[in-house]
Amino acid sequence: MKPIIEEIRKKDPSAKILGKIETNLIAIDKRDIKNGEILPGGSSQRKGTYGYILNKKESEVLKRDGLTKNFL
């Protein structure tokens, strides 16, 4: 990894190099999903809720868009 960082710094000394963070959390934009307005959430960026349990009707919205593969 160190040679890669050195190469980046050589090309652009002002570059900010950050470690990659993997997470099981994803954000979805309900505006891009048909009937997405019935999905829970939509709080401000500074006040999120960790996880939601969807009811059957909300789950169907995700299934119709083929999004269920992204969720547990």
Secondary structure, DSSP 8 states (H G I E B T S, - for coil): -HHHHHHHHHH-TT---------S-----GGGSTTGGGSS----TTS--S-----HHHHHHHHHTT-GGG--
